[in-house]
């Protein structure tokens, strides 16, 4: 059996999100952060000049979660960052550091090894 790539898993996740916007309206604003991948030197320099940073998670869901569901209490999380990995993937030190920093800033974070795991993480985050 062939291992699915991170690209395949992330594509499956965004297909699920597009199909489930009616159920979870917050999914309309979930987006990918194209920091990874092999690039030629010129493209890599241009992206770095534009602010691309090593270690930033692959996906962000800008949906605030409240400690009280009515929204009258303090913010519990400012959003959800997801780092997608293939079955044989590994976190870099920059990714570990970014995830730790985002937790300190009040964001929920997750490392997901499949689209199914990411979907479960999102549904749990959104209170499904």
C-alpha positions in Angstrom: 0.0 0.0 0.0 1.3 3.4 -1.0 1.6 6.1 1.7 -0.5 9.1 1.0 1.5 12.3 0.6 0.9 15.4 2.8 -0.5 17.1 -0.3 -3.0 14.3 -0.8 -4.2 14.5 2.8 -4.4 18.3 2.8 -6.3 18.2 -0.5 -8.8 15.7 1.0 -9.2 17.9 4.1 -10.1 21.0 2.0 -12.5 19.0 -0.2 -14.2 17.9 3.1 -14.2 21.6 4.2 -15.8 22.8 1.0 -18.5 20.1 1.3 -19.2 21.0 4.9 -19.4 24.8 4.9 -23.2 24.7 5.5 -22.7 22.5 8.6 -19.7 24.5 9.9 -19.7 28.1 8.4 -16.3 28.8 9.9 -14.7 26.4 7.4 -15.3 29.0 4.6 -12.4 31.0 6.1 -9.9 28.1 6.7 -6.9 28.5 4.6 -3.5 26.9 3.7 -0.2 28.6 4.4 2.2 27.6 1.6 5.4 27.6 3.5 6.7 24.1 2.6 7.8 22.5 -0.6 10.8 22.5 -2.8 11.4 25.7 -4.7 14.1 27.2 -6.8 16.4 29.7 -5.2 14.8 32.8 -6.9 11.3 31.8 -5.8 12.5 30.9 -2.3 14.1 34.4 -1.9 11.0 36.2 -3.2 8.8 34.3 -0.7 11.2 35.0 2.1 11.2 38.7 1.2 7.4 38.6 1.3 7.4 37.3 4.8 7.2 33.5 4.5 8.7 32.0 7.6 10.1 28.5 8.3 8.0 26.4 10.7 4.7 28.1 10.3 1.9 25.5 10.4 0.2 24.4 7.1 -3.4 25.4 7.9 -5.2 28.1 9.9 -8.8 28.1 10.9 -9.7 31.7 12.2 -12.5 30.7 14.5 -12.5 32.0 18.1 -13.7 29.5 20.7 -15.0 30.9 24.0 -14.6 29.4 27.4 -18.3 30.0 27.7 -20.2 29.0 24.5 -22.5 32.1 24.7 -19.4 34.2 24.1 -19.9 36.2 27.3 -16.7 34.9 28.9 -13.1 35.2 28.0 -11.6 33.8 24.7 -10.4 30.2 25.1 -8.6 30.0 21.8 -8.0 32.6 19.1 -8.0 30.0 16.3 -6.7 26.7 15.2 -3.3 26.0 13.6 -2.9 22.5 12.0 0.4 21.1 10.9 -0.2 18.3 8.4 2.3 15.4 8.2 2.4 12.3 6.0 2.6 9.0 7.8 6.4 9.0 7.6 6.7 12.8 8.2 8.6 14.5 11.0 8.4 17.8 12.7 11.3 20.2 12.2 12.6 22.2 15.2 11.2 25.3 13.6 7.7 23.7 13.5 8.0 22.6 17.1 9.0 26.1 18.1 6.2 27.7 16.1 3.6 25.4 17.7 4.8 26.2 21.2 4.8 29.9 20.5 1.2 29.8 19.1 0.0 27.9 22.2 1.5 30.7 24.4 -0.4 33.2 22.3 -3.7 31.5 22.9 -4.2 29.4 19.8 -5.1 25.8 19.7 -2.6 23.7 17.7 -2.6 20.2 16.3 -0.3 18.0 14.3 -2.4 15.7 12.1 -1.1 12.6 10.3 -4.1 12.2 8.0 -7.1 14.1 6.6 -9.3 12.0 8.9 -7.4 13.1 12.0 -7.5 16.7 10.9 -11.3 16.5 10.3 -11.8 15.0 13.8 -9.6 17.8 15.3 -11.6 20.5 13.5 -15.0 19.0 14.5 -13.9 18.7 18.1 -12.5 22.3 18.0 -15.8 23.6 16.6 -17.8 21.8 19.2 -19.4 19.2 16.9 
